[in-house]
Amino acid sequence: MYRKVMRLRRTWTIYSVLLVSSMIFNRLLPGYTSSISFYIILFTPVISFVHISLTYFAFKLTHNVDKRFVSKGDEIVYVIKLINPTSFLLAPFSLHYVSSEKLFIDAKNDVNHPIIVSEQKTVVIRKKLICTYRGNYSIGVDRVVICDYFKFFRFNYTAIEQHKILVYPKLRELKSSLLRNISNESNESVISNTTQNQSVFTDVRDYQPGDPLNKIHWKLTAKTGDFISKDYSGQVTNKTKIFLDTYSLNLDSESSIVYEDYMVEGCVSLVHFFLENRIHTQLYYEKFGMHKSEGRSSKDFPRFYDELAKLSFYKEQGFSKLIDDVLHLECDPCHVILMTQHITLPLVEKLVRLKYQNYEISIVVCDRKTMDIEGIESFGDNQCQFILTTSRIPIYYMQHDESSTRLGVT
């Protein structure tokens, strides 16, 4: 913006010098040539203003995309048409787009600026764009800047309706032996104290004469070579609750899309992993109130996938209340995964209390080192991390590569 203002100021400065010079020349050497030169210079801005005004109201713009629903990494073709329906030459155009190279890979950007449209002609511009991030956002021309040939004036044409496209997240394989172990443990977690419940156990012991066959832990028996019996005093739970924090961080609009893409793709990988292993999965997030999605097998995954593709983050902190509404009211201890980048001391204290209520809690955060974002906040201070570590609440750092999602610890 500063450079544009300085360019206009320089143009008007040069014009003022020429106008004063022509006036002096006309006074010193009066005549036909000096008078014509003076009036040409005097009325040049007026003519330019009339020409650029006619261009503003006369030209037509149409634009379209070949696909509105695409997967991350797919290519779309964006077509722009600048039409001159008049019989005179229009003022030059330059196009400004609503989305930057951060959101799209511009595979073909050979448009020369400024664009000049001759009389009764149409200029067609085709851009091939590769979608790099998940999200539901606008694409296309944000404004058309019209500038006269002498650069006295600039008009911005903004009466343009952008096209919305929905980019679905990429499905990556989850690779985390740590989380796999926790999910296996959650299949045999204790959530009640009803003794002799034949569906659950909290401990194992050596086989004793008279133990029925359904009390034998066959996996451990095969590993150790000795018969091991289950000591029943709880209830097996094969359930995982995933809480996705939809609070939008204090980032610019494009960085927010990158962050949301990172979190959603991690959530997609987790949901896919649990459903593929036939683990009862419940996903909770804030969307104008509490939203819940539930599934038990891989056939339920498309519904999760579609919902997460359309999910938007917003500036409202309801994550802590969401946890209260679900876990404190339902009282259903199971494996709980929190996906968030915004961890405070009150939230940590709440998680510790839930840990003592037999919830198996895991926290998944973004690995800032692998994200192309400046200014993203840390997930918590040293005190929060210390409390979580001493309470045996694991913190997993999420990383994405080309084909997989990895969860690691520091």
LOGU-956959 format. One record per residue (C-alpha): residue number from 0; residue in three letters; x, y, z. Coordinates in pm, whole numbers, plus 50000, padded with zeros to 5 digits. Layout:
+-----+-----+-------+-------+-------+
!   n ! res !    c1 !    c2 !    c3 !
+-----+-----+-------+-------+-------+
! NUM ! ALA !     X !     Y !     Z !
...
+-----+-----+-------+-------+-------+
//
This chain:
+-----+-----+-------+-------+-------+
!   n ! res !    c1 !    c2 !    c3 !
+-----+-----+-------+-------+-------+
!   0 ! MET ! 50000 ! 50000 ! 50000 !
!   1 ! TYR ! 50283 ! 50241 ! 50086 !
!   2 ! ARG ! 50451 ! 50179 ! 49752 !
!   3 ! LYS ! 50125 ! 50244 ! 49566 !
!   4 ! VAL ! 50071 ! 50573 ! 49749 !
!   5 ! MET ! 50427 ! 50682 ! 49677 !
!   6 ! ARG ! 50384 ! 50592 ! 49308 !
!   7 ! LEU ! 50069 ! 50804 ! 49282 !
!   8 ! ARG ! 50237 ! 51089 ! 49465 !
!   9 ! ARG ! 50533 ! 51074 ! 49228 !
!  10 ! THR ! 50298 ! 51079 ! 48926 !
!  11 ! TRP ! 50116 ! 51386 ! 49051 !
!  12 ! THR ! 50445 ! 51556 ! 49138 !
!  13 ! ILE ! 50574 ! 51504 ! 48784 !
!  14 ! TYR ! 50241 ! 51625 ! 48644 !
!  15 ! SER ! 50250 ! 51940 ! 48860 !
!  16 ! VAL ! 50601 ! 52022 ! 48740 !
!  17 ! LEU ! 50495 ! 51974 ! 48376 !
!  18 ! LEU ! 50183 ! 52186 ! 48424 !
!  19 ! VAL ! 50375 ! 52474 ! 48583 !
!  20 ! SER ! 50643 ! 52449 ! 48314 !
!  21 ! SER ! 50381 ! 52464 ! 48036 !
!  22 ! MET ! 50222 ! 52771 ! 48198 !
!  23 ! ILE ! 50558 ! 52949 ! 48213 !
!  24 ! PHE ! 50637 ! 52845 ! 47855 !
!  25 ! ASN ! 50297 ! 52976 ! 47738 !
!  26 ! ARG ! 50356 ! 53311 ! 47910 !
!  27 ! LEU ! 50710 ! 53356 ! 47780 !
!  28 ! LEU ! 50642 ! 53231 ! 47426 !
!  29 ! PRO ! 50271 ! 53277 ! 47357 !
!  30 ! GLY ! 50144 ! 53100 ! 47049 !
!  31 ! TYR ! 49946 ! 52809 ! 46910 !
!  32 ! THR ! 50196 ! 52536 ! 47009 !
!  33 ! SER ! 50248 ! 52657 ! 47365 !
!  34 ! SER ! 49872 ! 52700 ! 47418 !
!  35 ! ILE ! 49790 ! 52353 ! 47283 !
!  36 ! SER ! 50062 ! 52199 ! 47503 !
!  37 ! PHE ! 49925 ! 52375 ! 47810 !
!  38 ! TYR ! 49565 ! 52263 ! 47755 !
!  39 ! ILE ! 49666 ! 51905 ! 47673 !
!  40 ! ILE ! 49858 ! 51880 ! 47999 !
!  41 ! LEU ! 49581 ! 52057 ! 48190 !
!  42 ! PHE ! 49301 ! 51827 ! 48073 !
!  43 ! THR ! 49497 ! 51499 ! 48076 !
!  44 ! PRO ! 49382 ! 51404 ! 48431 !
!  45 ! VAL ! 49021 ! 51490 ! 48340 !
!  46 ! ILE ! 49033 ! 51270 ! 48031 !
!  47 ! SER ! 49199 ! 50992 ! 48232 !
!  48 ! PHE ! 48931 ! 51012 ! 48499 !
!  49 ! VAL ! 48650 ! 50994 ! 48242 !
!  50 ! HIS ! 48818 ! 50698 ! 48069 !
!  51 ! ILE ! 48875 ! 50501 ! 48388 !
!  52 ! SER ! 48517 ! 50572 ! 48501 !
!  53 ! LEU ! 48380 ! 50438 ! 48172 !
!  54 ! THR ! 48601 ! 50130 ! 48213 !
!  55 ! TYR ! 48475 ! 50073 ! 48567 !
!  56 ! PHE ! 48109 ! 50067 ! 48459 !
!  57 ! ALA ! 48153 ! 49903 ! 48118 !
!  58 ! PHE ! 48374 ! 49598 ! 48165 !
!  59 ! LYS ! 48236 ! 49257 ! 48269 !
!  60 ! LEU ! 48398 ! 48980 ! 48467 !
!  61 ! THR ! 48297 ! 48615 ! 48496 !
!  62 ! HIS ! 48482 ! 48342 ! 48680 !
!  63 ! ASN ! 48421 ! 47979 ! 48766 !
!  64 ! VAL ! 48586 ! 47665 ! 48902 !
!  65 ! ASP ! 48548 ! 47317 ! 48757 !
!  66 ! LYS ! 48504 ! 47148 ! 49100 !
!  67 ! ARG ! 48359 ! 47263 ! 49430 !
!  68 ! PHE ! 48438 ! 46950 ! 49634 !
!  69 ! VAL ! 48795 ! 46822 ! 49617 !
!  70 ! SER ! 49041 ! 46623 ! 49824 !
!  71 ! LYS ! 49360 ! 46773 ! 49955 !
!  72 ! GLY ! 49626 ! 46763 ! 49684 !
!  73 ! ASP ! 49377 ! 46760 ! 49396 !
!  74 ! GLU ! 49401 ! 47006 ! 49109 !
!  75 ! ILE ! 49123 ! 47246 ! 49017 !
!  76 ! VAL ! 49094 ! 47473 ! 48714 !
!  77 ! TYR ! 48991 ! 47832 ! 48777 !
!  78 ! VAL ! 48877 ! 48026 ! 48469 !
!  79 ! ILE ! 48850 ! 48407 ! 48456 !
!  80 ! LYS ! 48700 ! 48606 ! 48168 !
!  81 ! LEU ! 48746 ! 48981 ! 48128 !
!  82 ! ILE ! 48500 ! 49111 ! 47868 !
!  83 ! ASN ! 48504 ! 49444 ! 47685 !
!  84 ! PRO ! 48158 ! 49492 ! 47526 !
!  85 ! THR ! 48235 ! 49848 ! 47412 !
!  86 ! SER ! 48392 ! 49993 ! 47099 !
!  87 ! PHE ! 48679 ! 50168 ! 47277 !
!  88 ! LEU ! 48996 ! 50049 ! 47446 !
!  89 ! LEU ! 48955 ! 49995 ! 47819 !
!  90 ! ALA ! 49196 ! 50106 ! 48088 !
!  91 ! PRO ! 49448 ! 49846 ! 48211 !
!  92 ! PHE ! 49347 ! 49586 ! 48473 !
!  93 ! SER ! 49533 ! 49396 ! 48741 !
!  94 ! LEU ! 49380 ! 49105 ! 48933 !
!  95 ! HIS ! 49415 ! 49035 ! 49304 !
!  96 ! TYR ! 49316 ! 48697 ! 49444 !
!  97 ! VAL ! 49152 ! 48615 ! 49774 !
!  98 ! SER ! 49379 ! 48315 ! 49846 !
!  99 ! SER ! 49757 ! 48321 ! 49851 !
! 100 ! GLU ! 50025 ! 48073 ! 49753 !
! 101 ! LYS ! 50012 ! 47941 ! 50110 !
! 102 ! LEU ! 49674 ! 47781 ! 50043 !
! 103 ! PHE ! 49726 ! 47684 ! 49680 !
! 104 ! ILE ! 50010 ! 47572 ! 49460 !
! 105 ! ASP ! 49973 ! 47778 ! 49144 !
! 106 ! ALA ! 50078 ! 47531 ! 48877 !
! 107 ! LYS ! 50030 ! 47782 ! 48596 !
! 108 ! ASN ! 50061 ! 48153 ! 48663 !
! 109 ! ASP ! 50162 ! 48314 ! 48335 !
! 110 ! VAL ! 49932 ! 48616 ! 48355 !
! 111 ! ASN ! 50106 ! 48939 ! 48266 !
! 112 ! HIS ! 49997 ! 49255 ! 48443 !
! 113 ! PRO ! 49858 ! 49493 ! 48351 !
! 114 ! ILE ! 49590 ! 49324 ! 48140 !
! 115 ! ILE ! 49463 ! 49527 ! 47845 !
! 116 ! VAL ! 49134 ! 49429 ! 47680 !
! 117 ! SER ! 49077 ! 49561 ! 47329 !
! 118 ! GLU ! 48739 ! 49670 ! 47197 !
! 119 ! GLN ! 48482 ! 49392 ! 47154 !
! 120 ! LYS ! 48733 ! 49137 ! 47288 !
! 121 ! THR ! 48749 ! 48887 ! 47575 !
! 122 ! VAL ! 49060 ! 48790 ! 47770 !
! 123 ! VAL ! 49045 ! 48437 ! 47914 !
! 124 ! ILE ! 49276 ! 48338 ! 48200 !
! 125 ! ARG ! 49306 ! 47977 ! 48316 !
! 126 ! LYS ! 49480 ! 47896 ! 48640 !
! 127 ! LYS ! 49551 ! 47544 ! 48757 !
! 128 ! LEU ! 49559 ! 47532 ! 49135 !
! 129 ! ILE ! 49656 ! 47248 ! 49368 !
! 130 ! CYS ! 49476 ! 47258 ! 49704 !
! 131 ! THR ! 49728 ! 47223 ! 49985 !
! 132 ! TYR ! 49506 ! 47253 ! 50296 !
! 133 ! ARG ! 49173 ! 47122 ! 50417 !
! 134 ! GLY ! 48896 ! 47367 ! 50471 !
! 135 ! ASN ! 48589 ! 47543 ! 50344 !
! 136 ! TYR ! 48710 ! 47872 ! 50205 !
! 137 ! SER ! 48683 ! 48119 ! 49919 !
! 138 ! ILE ! 48875 ! 48105 ! 49596 !
! 139 ! GLY ! 48904 ! 48347 ! 49309 !
! 140 ! VAL ! 48943 ! 48713 ! 49229 !
! 141 ! ASP ! 48910 ! 48934 ! 49534 !
! 142 ! ARG ! 48921 ! 49264 ! 49348 !
! 143 ! VAL ! 49006 ! 49413 ! 49010 !
! 144 ! VAL ! 49232 ! 49717 ! 49018 !
! 145 ! ILE ! 49176 ! 49958 ! 48728 !
! 146 ! CYS ! 49446 ! 50215 ! 48662 !
! 147 ! ASP ! 49453 ! 50477 ! 48387 !
! 148 ! TYR ! 49739 ! 50481 ! 48137 !
! 149 ! PHE ! 49906 ! 50780 ! 48302 !
! 150 ! LYS ! 49860 ! 50633 ! 48652 !
! 151 ! PHE ! 49674 ! 50932 ! 48791 !
! 152 ! PHE ! 49388 ! 50728 ! 48940 !
! 153 ! ARG ! 49322 ! 50379 ! 49072 !
! 154 ! PHE ! 48975 ! 50227 ! 49109 !
! 155 ! ASN ! 48910 ! 49905 ! 49299 !
! 156 ! TYR ! 48624 ! 49694 ! 49166 !
! 157 ! THR ! 48512 ! 49470 ! 49454 !
! 158 ! ALA ! 48156 ! 49371 ! 49357 !
! 159 ! ILE ! 48272 ! 49013 ! 49302 !
! 160 ! GLU ! 48122 ! 48704 ! 49460 !
! 161 ! GLN ! 48394 ! 48452 ! 49537 !
! 162 ! HIS ! 48342 ! 48081 ! 49489 !
! 163 ! LYS ! 48344 ! 47853 ! 49793 !
! 164 ! ILE ! 48523 ! 47520 ! 49770 !
! 165 ! LEU ! 48535 ! 47237 ! 50022 !
! 166 ! VAL ! 48871 ! 47063 ! 50046 !
! 167 ! TYR ! 48854 ! 46728 ! 50223 !
! 168 ! PRO ! 49143 ! 46632 ! 50454 !
! 169 ! LYS ! 49402 ! 46376 ! 50358 !
! 170 ! LEU ! 49364 ! 46036 ! 50523 !
! 171 ! ARG ! 49693 ! 45926 ! 50672 !
! 172 ! GLU ! 49783 ! 45604 ! 50849 !
! 173 ! LEU ! 49833 ! 45640 ! 51223 !
! 174 ! LYS ! 50174 ! 45519 ! 51334 !
! 175 ! SER ! 50211 ! 45524 ! 51710 !
! 176 ! SER ! 50294 ! 45217 ! 51915 !
! 177 ! LEU ! 50246 ! 45424 ! 52231 !
! 178 ! LEU ! 49884 ! 45505 ! 52153 !
! 179 ! ARG ! 49820 ! 45150 ! 52036 !
! 180 ! ASN ! 49931 ! 45024 ! 52378 !
! 181 ! ILE ! 49701 ! 45268 ! 52555 !
! 182 ! SER ! 49407 ! 45171 ! 52335 !
! 183 ! ASN ! 49472 ! 44806 ! 52415 !
! 184 ! GLU ! 49480 ! 44886 ! 52785 !
! 185 ! SER ! 49153 ! 45075 ! 52758 !
! 186 ! ASN ! 48987 ! 44760 ! 52631 !
! 187 ! GLU ! 49042 ! 44613 ! 52974 !
! 188 ! SER ! 48999 ! 44918 ! 53200 !
! 189 ! VAL ! 48811 ! 44908 ! 53525 !
! 190 ! ILE ! 48501 ! 45124 ! 53539 !
! 191 ! SER ! 48301 ! 44957 ! 53814 !
! 192 ! ASN ! 48357 ! 44771 ! 54136 !
! 193 ! THR ! 48106 ! 44492 ! 54075 !
! 194 ! THR ! 48292 ! 44179 ! 54178 !
! 195 ! GLN ! 48271 ! 43854 ! 53988 !
! 196 ! ASN ! 48147 ! 44030 ! 53675 !
! 197 ! GLN ! 48251 ! 43779 ! 53410 !
! 198 ! SER ! 48301 ! 44051 ! 53148 !
! 199 ! VAL ! 48578 ! 44239 ! 53327 !
! 200 ! PHE ! 48893 ! 44211 ! 53531 !
! 201 ! THR ! 49148 ! 44432 ! 53707 !
! 202 ! ASP ! 49431 ! 44190 ! 53781 !
! 203 ! VAL ! 49568 ! 43849 ! 53693 !
! 204 ! ARG ! 49687 ! 43560 ! 53910 !
! 205 ! ASP ! 49810 ! 43204 ! 53880 !
! 206 ! TYR ! 49559 ! 42944 ! 53773 !
! 207 ! GLN ! 49388 ! 42766 ! 54062 !
! 208 ! PRO ! 49201 ! 42436 ! 54044 !
! 209 ! GLY ! 48833 ! 42501 ! 53983 !
! 210 ! ASP ! 48880 ! 42817 ! 53776 !
! 211 ! PRO ! 48642 ! 42804 ! 53475 !
! 212 ! LEU ! 48785 ! 42823 ! 53124 !
! 213 ! ASN ! 48640 ! 43169 ! 53059 !
! 214 ! LYS ! 48853 ! 43307 ! 53346 !
! 215 ! ILE ! 49179 ! 43202 ! 53181 !
! 216 ! HIS ! 49378 ! 43484 ! 53017 !
! 217 ! TRP ! 49471 ! 43295 ! 52702 !
! 218 ! LYS ! 49706 ! 43559 ! 52560 !
! 219 ! LEU ! 49921 ! 43573 ! 52873 !
! 220 ! THR ! 49900 ! 43196 ! 52906 !
! 221 ! ALA ! 50041 ! 43156 ! 52555 !
! 222 ! LYS ! 50321 ! 43404 ! 52625 !
! 223 ! THR ! 50429 ! 43268 ! 52965 !
! 224 ! GLY ! 50361 ! 42898 ! 52912 !
! 225 ! ASP ! 50173 ! 42883 ! 53243 !
! 226 ! PHE ! 49800 ! 42914 ! 53295 !
! 227 ! ILE ! 49703 ! 43267 ! 53406 !
! 228 ! SER ! 49357 ! 43351 ! 53540 !
! 229 ! LYS ! 49175 ! 43684 ! 53540 !
! 230 ! ASP ! 49078 ! 43835 ! 53873 !
! 231 ! TYR ! 48739 ! 43986 ! 53796 !
! 232 ! SER ! 48636 ! 44306 ! 53972 !
! 233 ! GLY ! 48553 ! 44554 ! 53699 !
! 234 ! GLN ! 48405 ! 44598 ! 53357 !
! 235 ! VAL ! 48572 ! 44591 ! 53019 !
! 236 ! THR ! 48534 ! 44908 ! 52819 !
! 237 ! ASN ! 48609 ! 44923 ! 52451 !
! 238 ! LYS ! 48537 ! 45292 ! 52413 !
! 239 ! THR ! 48737 ! 45604 ! 52326 !
! 240 ! LYS ! 48617 ! 45961 ! 52360 !
! 241 ! ILE ! 48800 ! 46217 ! 52146 !
! 242 ! PHE ! 48766 ! 46586 ! 52233 !
! 243 ! LEU ! 48871 ! 46822 ! 51954 !
! 244 ! ASP ! 48933 ! 47181 ! 52060 !
! 245 ! THR ! 48780 ! 47408 ! 51794 !
! 246 ! TYR ! 48911 ! 47729 ! 51950 !
! 247 ! SER ! 49078 ! 47939 ! 51680 !
! 248 ! LEU ! 49419 ! 48066 ! 51789 !
! 249 ! ASN ! 49526 ! 48428 ! 51751 !
! 250 ! LEU ! 49666 ! 48383 ! 51400 !
! 251 ! ASP ! 49604 ! 48546 ! 51065 !
! 252 ! SER ! 49336 ! 48390 ! 50845 !
! 253 ! GLU ! 49574 ! 48183 ! 50631 !
! 254 ! SER ! 49778 ! 48054 ! 50927 !
! 255 ! SER ! 49451 ! 47961 ! 51098 !
! 256 ! ILE ! 49358 ! 47744 ! 50799 !
! 257 ! VAL ! 49698 ! 47570 ! 50820 !
! 258 ! TYR ! 49657 ! 47507 ! 51195 !
! 259 ! GLU ! 49300 ! 47380 ! 51159 !
! 260 ! ASP ! 49409 ! 47153 ! 50875 !
! 261 ! TYR ! 49683 ! 47007 ! 51098 !
! 262 ! MET ! 49447 ! 46938 ! 51387 !
! 263 ! VAL ! 49163 ! 46799 ! 51176 !
! 264 ! GLU ! 49388 ! 46563 ! 50980 !
! 265 ! GLY ! 49526 ! 46429 ! 51307 !
! 266 ! CYS ! 49172 ! 46375 ! 51431 !
! 267 ! VAL ! 49082 ! 46198 ! 51106 !
! 268 ! SER ! 49377 ! 45960 ! 51150 !
! 269 ! LEU ! 49279 ! 45883 ! 51510 !
! 270 ! VAL ! 48913 ! 45822 ! 51429 !
! 271 ! HIS ! 49005 ! 45600 ! 51134 !
! 272 ! PHE ! 49248 ! 45398 ! 51347 !
! 273 ! PHE ! 48996 ! 45332 ! 51625 !
! 274 ! LEU ! 48707 ! 45248 ! 51391 !
! 275 ! GLU ! 48928 ! 45015 ! 51186 !
! 276 ! ASN ! 49003 ! 44831 ! 51512 !
! 277 ! ARG ! 48630 ! 44823 ! 51593 !
! 278 ! ILE ! 48672 ! 45045 ! 51897 !
! 279 ! HIS ! 48360 ! 45234 ! 51999 !
! 280 ! THR ! 48455 ! 45595 ! 51920 !
! 281 ! GLN ! 48283 ! 45915 ! 52026 !
! 282 ! LEU ! 48397 ! 46252 ! 51890 !
! 283 ! TYR ! 48304 ! 46574 ! 52071 !
! 284 ! TYR ! 48360 ! 46932 ! 51963 !
! 285 ! GLU ! 48200 ! 47274 ! 51990 !
! 286 ! LYS ! 47979 ! 47376 ! 51698 !
! 287 ! PHE ! 47719 ! 47624 ! 51820 !
! 288 ! GLY ! 47694 ! 47404 ! 52126 !
! 289 ! MET ! 47811 ! 47051 ! 52190 !
! 290 ! HIS ! 47834 ! 46827 ! 51885 !
! 291 ! LYS ! 47874 ! 46452 ! 51915 !
! 292 ! SER ! 47954 ! 46191 ! 51649 !
! 293 ! GLU ! 47959 ! 45821 ! 51729 !
! 294 ! GLY ! 48070 ! 45507 ! 51550 !
! 295 ! ARG ! 48169 ! 45148 ! 51616 !
! 296 ! SER ! 48327 ! 45021 ! 51293 !
! 297 ! SER ! 48490 ! 45133 ! 50970 !
! 298 ! LYS ! 48152 ! 45167 ! 50796 !
! 299 ! ASP ! 48085 ! 45469 ! 51019 !
! 300 ! PHE ! 48404 ! 45648 ! 50912 !
! 301 ! PRO ! 48261 ! 45831 ! 50603 !
! 302 ! ARG ! 48022 ! 46021 ! 50828 !
! 303 ! PHE ! 48308 ! 46136 ! 51054 !
! 304 ! TYR ! 48515 ! 46224 ! 50749 !
! 305 ! ASP ! 48245 ! 46442 ! 50598 !
! 306 ! GLU ! 48177 ! 46624 ! 50926 !
! 307 ! LEU ! 48545 ! 46695 ! 50991 !
! 308 ! ALA ! 48591 ! 46827 ! 50637 !
! 309 ! LYS ! 48319 ! 47088 ! 50697 !
! 310 ! LEU ! 48427 ! 47173 ! 51052 !
! 311 ! SER ! 48518 ! 47535 ! 51126 !
! 312 ! PHE ! 48707 ! 47675 ! 51424 !
! 313 ! TYR ! 48596 ! 47997 ! 51591 !
! 314 ! LYS ! 48693 ! 48244 ! 51865 !
! 315 ! GLU ! 48509 ! 48095 ! 52159 !
! 316 ! GLN ! 48666 ! 47899 ! 52442 !
! 317 ! GLY ! 48418 ! 47626 ! 52533 !
! 318 ! PHE ! 48658 ! 47332 ! 52551 !
! 319 ! SER ! 48673 ! 47306 ! 52930 !
! 320 ! LYS ! 48294 ! 47330 ! 52962 !
! 321 ! LEU ! 48257 ! 47064 ! 52693 !
! 322 ! ILE ! 48468 ! 46824 ! 52900 !
! 323 ! ASP ! 48259 ! 46896 ! 53208 !
! 324 ! ASP ! 47932 ! 46840 ! 53024 !
! 325 ! VAL ! 48042 ! 46503 ! 52887 !
! 326 ! LEU ! 48267 ! 46338 ! 53146 !
! 327 ! HIS ! 48122 ! 46471 ! 53471 !
! 328 ! LEU ! 47762 ! 46411 ! 53372 !
! 329 ! GLU ! 47801 ! 46074 ! 53201 !
! 330 ! CYS ! 48045 ! 45925 ! 53458 !
! 331 ! ASP ! 48163 ! 45669 ! 53203 !
! 332 ! PRO ! 48539 ! 45616 ! 53259 !
! 333 ! CYS ! 48716 ! 45511 ! 52939 !
! 334 ! HIS ! 49003 ! 45619 ! 52719 !
! 335 ! VAL ! 48988 ! 45998 ! 52668 !
! 336 ! ILE ! 49196 ! 46181 ! 52406 !
! 337 ! LEU ! 49216 ! 46560 ! 52416 !
! 338 ! MET ! 49333 ! 46731 ! 52098 !
! 339 ! THR ! 49418 ! 47090 ! 52183 !
! 340 ! GLN ! 49693 ! 47350 ! 52172 !
! 341 ! HIS ! 49548 ! 47562 ! 52450 !
! 342 ! ILE ! 49612 ! 47404 ! 52791 !
! 343 ! THR ! 49570 ! 47607 ! 53109 !
! 344 ! LEU ! 49631 ! 47524 ! 53473 !
! 345 ! PRO ! 49256 ! 47489 ! 53558 !
! 346 ! LEU ! 49219 ! 47243 ! 53271 !
! 347 ! VAL ! 49520 ! 47043 ! 53391 !
! 348 ! GLU ! 49380 ! 47023 ! 53744 !
! 349 ! LYS ! 49051 ! 46902 ! 53599 !
! 350 ! LEU ! 49230 ! 46629 ! 53403 !
! 351 ! VAL ! 49412 ! 46513 ! 53715 !
! 352 ! ARG ! 49080 ! 46477 ! 53897 !
! 353 ! LEU ! 48942 ! 46276 ! 53606 !
! 354 ! LYS ! 49251 ! 46058 ! 53615 !
! 355 ! TYR ! 49170 ! 45962 ! 53972 !
! 356 ! GLN ! 48819 ! 45868 ! 53857 !
! 357 ! ASN ! 48969 ! 45587 ! 53644 !
! 358 ! TYR ! 48973 ! 45775 ! 53312 !
! 359 ! GLU ! 49268 ! 45690 ! 53089 !
! 360 ! ILE ! 49366 ! 46033 ! 52956 !
! 361 ! SER ! 49597 ! 46125 ! 52667 !
! 362 ! ILE ! 49674 ! 46469 ! 52526 !
! 363 ! VAL ! 49761 ! 46527 ! 52161 !
! 364 ! VAL ! 49921 ! 46858 ! 52059 !
! 365 ! CYS ! 50077 ! 46992 ! 51741 !
! 366 ! ASP ! 50451 ! 46968 ! 51698 !
! 367 ! ARG ! 50534 ! 47332 ! 51627 !
! 368 ! LYS ! 50868 ! 47240 ! 51472 !
! 369 ! THR ! 50700 ! 47070 ! 51177 !
! 370 ! MET ! 50434 ! 47335 ! 51114 !
! 371 ! ASP ! 50471 ! 47618 ! 50867 !
! 372 ! ILE ! 50319 ! 47870 ! 51107 !
! 373 ! GLU ! 50472 ! 48166 ! 51286 !
! 374 ! GLY ! 50337 ! 48276 ! 51621 !
! 375 ! ILE ! 50162 ! 47954 ! 51723 !
! 376 ! GLU ! 50150 ! 47933 ! 52100 !
! 377 ! SER ! 50293 ! 47657 ! 52313 !
! 378 ! PHE ! 50040 ! 47411 ! 52451 !
! 379 ! GLY ! 50118 ! 47492 ! 52814 !
! 380 ! ASP ! 50376 ! 47630 ! 53056 !
! 381 ! ASN ! 50634 ! 47429 ! 53251 !
! 382 ! GLN ! 50406 ! 47394 ! 53554 !
! 383 ! CYS ! 50129 ! 47240 ! 53344 !
! 384 ! GLN ! 50372 ! 46998 ! 53182 !
! 385 ! PHE ! 50518 ! 46898 ! 53519 !
! 386 ! ILE ! 50174 ! 46825 ! 53669 !
! 387 ! LEU ! 50071 ! 46621 ! 53366 !
! 388 ! THR ! 50395 ! 46421 ! 53371 !
! 389 ! THR ! 50380 ! 46344 ! 53743 !
! 390 ! SER ! 50013 ! 46245 ! 53706 !
! 391 ! ARG ! 50107 ! 46003 ! 53427 !
! 392 ! ILE ! 49899 ! 46181 ! 53168 !
! 393 ! PRO ! 50096 ! 46135 ! 52845 !
! 394 ! ILE ! 50148 ! 46421 ! 52599 !
! 395 ! TYR ! 50182 ! 46319 ! 52235 !
! 396 ! TYR ! 50331 ! 46548 ! 51972 !
! 397 ! MET ! 50157 ! 46507 ! 51639 !
! 398 ! GLN ! 50356 ! 46507 ! 51315 !
! 399 ! HIS ! 50233 ! 46457 ! 50960 !
! 400 ! ASP ! 50437 ! 46327 ! 50669 !
! 401 ! GLU ! 50331 ! 46234 ! 50318 !
! 402 ! SER ! 50144 ! 45917 ! 50408 !
! 403 ! SER ! 50124 ! 45886 ! 50787 !
! 404 ! THR ! 50052 ! 46061 ! 51115 !
! 405 ! ARG ! 50298 ! 45999 ! 51396 !
! 406 ! LEU ! 50251 ! 46060 ! 51766 !
! 407 ! GLY ! 50568 ! 46092 ! 51968 !
! 408 ! VAL ! 50672 ! 46203 ! 52314 !
! 409 ! THR ! 50962 ! 46420 ! 52425 !
+-----+-----+-------+-------+-------+
//
